[in-house]
Amino acid sequence: MLFIFLSESSIASSIGVYGKYGMVSSRSALASNVGIDIMRAGGNAVDSAVATAFALAVTYPSAGNIGGGGFALVRLPNGNVVSLDHREKAPKTAHRNMYLDSEHNVINKLSTQSHLAAGVPGSVDGLLLLLETYGSMSRTQVISPALKLARNGFPLSYDLAQQFTTVLGKMKLYPASLEKFSKDGEPYIVGEIWRQPDLAKTLKIIMNKGRPGFYEGSVASLIVQEMERNNGSISASDLADYRSVWRTPVTGSYRGYEIWGMGPPSSGGILVIQMLNMLEPFDLESMGYGSSASIHHMVEAKRRAYADRAEYLGDPDYYPVPIGMLLDKDYARQRFADFDVASASSSENIDPGIWFKESPETTHFSVIDNKGTMVSFTTTLNSSYGNKIVVPGTGILLNNEMNDFSIKKDTPNQYQLIGREANAIEPGKRMLSSMSPTIVTKDGNPFLITGSQGGSRIITTVLQVIINVIDHGMQLGDAVTLPRIHHQWLPDQIIHDKYAISSDTRNRLSALGHKNIVESKSGIGDANSILVRGKAIFGVKDPRAEGAAVGY
Ligand code: GLY
């Protein structure tokens, strides 16, 4: 893998870059450059991450947002790792059967494409709290780059122009959405300057007033009025009461490395560690990347971990998630005890485990500075462009995160994930996520920052980046680029990137009993990652999508 070596000027590549002082790898080159400019101006990785996240809300509106939520995992210079949950919450009037008709059937699209699909947004609260707690710069310093991009505009890339054209059909009921994403209903074309004056106004209010600029006052009123006009449920008090939560990160070890992840209400950290625990006793390195043996082992670990997800994972403020049990290496061994090296199991026969010893579109970016502050940050509106609804006068696109709840027991959501009691809808509860911002350290020192987009595929993407680096000894570019596979218990199928499974390997997997092996229509994951080796920082932008790693 070719790494471009430059240390004096900002550099960007879709493959990999080297940096000496700091690195930002994100889905948008403009946003990555914002993050690096902040560090050049003396900001730390947290200042940089907050500025990058606000910039992504402008330059990558499919998932970057101020109307959604996310998770931040931060390793501080002293080695402590903290995590901030700014996931959306169910509005206070939400209830278990709100997306079901009188016969208890799921009402089509109500949880994905309606005002009722939106959870109470957490991004602004989370970003400002991160800045106040661990940043060193002012709101003006970190928000003004995003504000300028929104006000002055930027030339639309091919990727964004295509996305807008595709999504317009779903926005036709919403005039403010059409106004934002088209020229009077006509699609923008690549290279045209795209400006977002309403969003610029909103960002300015947030910049001047802080948290109340979003959760109270004129912006909040416009959100509530939009809800009241359209049978939505987010109220003024839902907004005023929203607070992010500092949560204890989940942690584990793998072959001498320390793994740090986001705990519930994300399932990501737990599942990554659980699968690594199941796989640790096996010599994946000698099996070789892409072999039927290594795919078989990983699929069987994924099958079991996702079965546990459906049963046990939800908002820990509402459900007693057995975190200790799920992270325990003994539990993993017991859970994997029925693994047969010569034969695939069937998801029908895999129930969630019981310990006898006593959950497409999202975006991830990684940031590191020269003090060893590492930020692993994943944010989302859930579906691409959320529920497609722009709140008139604000430029804010709303999320459709309510679909991440289990809206009916054992009924698949848009990622085909099922859920049960732990993730049932309750007022004020946070919906279960698959977002997996991850940090890996070695003897307490910075090693790897990774994470991904991709709904349920996020978790298995992260798993494979870690295994590629640690087990297969790959350089970061290869670890992120090479084709991936995915399995999530139900539906019982192996989904794979193009070229991930040769015909030989497919035959061997079929002989083991893996019946459904399906090529994914789109790339699996978008893992914008950073690796540290000695004093060198390597940044990689996943080539499955646009964006850039930028270092200096
Ligand atoms: N909305 C995708 C996730 O949180 O996993």
Boltz pocket constraint, residues with backbone or C-beta under 6 A from the ligand:
constraints:
  - pocket:
      binder: B
      contacts: [[A, 359], [A, 361], [A, 362], [A, 380], [A, 381], [A, 382], [A, 383], [A, 401], [A, 404], [A, 432], [A, 433], [A, 434], [A, 435], [A, 455], [A, 456]]
      max_distance: 6.0
